[in-house]
Amino acid sequence: KQWYQRRVRGDLQNNQEMLDRFRKYLTVLRMIRYDQVSEEIQKKIEEDFVAERKANPKDVTGETLHRSLVIARLYGLSRGHIKLEIEDWNSAKTLERDRISRISSS
């Protein structure tokens, strides 16, 4: 029993350390210079947002758009991009859909 308790405490401490490292990583990413979004990608984002809002007007808000843009930016920066790429936007939408799905199923 004592071994298990030590193991759980160690795992929690390791998880906390990993979470702290992840927070520092995100903080550094936010400080990196990031170019403006191209008109082509702005148009794609707008089209996607309008389509999602029509499909689900109650849950898709300006905050949803903002969160997806932040996720796309951080995702792109983590891949070494200094401007938003369409792949980063699509990945951010997928991540957000997966997050909402996990929340709904729990």
C-alpha positions, -999 to +999 in steps of 0.1 A: +000+000+000+028+024+008+045+017-025+012+025-043+008+058-024+044+069-032+038+059-068+006+080-070+022+110-054+052+107-078+028+105-108+009+135-096+042+155-091+054+144-126+020+154-141+023+188-123+058+193-137+047+184-172+017+208-169+041+236-157+064+229-187+035+230-211+023+263-196+058+278-201+059+266-236+025+282-245+037+314-228+068+315-250+047+308-281+025+337-274+055+361-274+067+351-309+060+376-337+031+364-359+022+378-394-013+389-403-037+364-417-038+365-455-071+376-472-075+341-487-073+325-453-096+352-438-122+343-464-119+306-456-122+312-419-153+334-424-169+308-447-162+281-421-176+302-393-208+311-411-214+275-421-208+263-385-230+290-371-258+282-394-256+245-385-254+252-347-264+288-339-268+283-302-233+270-296-212+287-322-204+323-310-177+349-315-159+333-286-159+300-304-142+318-334-117+335-311-108+303-294-103+285-327-081+313-340-059+312-309-056+274-311-047+277-348-021+303-341-005+283-313-007+252-333+010+269-363+037+284-341+044+250-326+050+238-361+074+267-369+050+289-389+049+326-384+017+331-403-016+312-403-016+283-428-048+266-440-036+233-425-032+250-391-068+263-393-082+229-403-062+212-375-075+238-350-111+231-361-105+194-357-090+199-322-120+220-312-145+195-325-127+167-306-127+188-274-164+195-277-171+158-284-151+147-253-170+172-231-203+161-245-196+124-239-185+128-203 
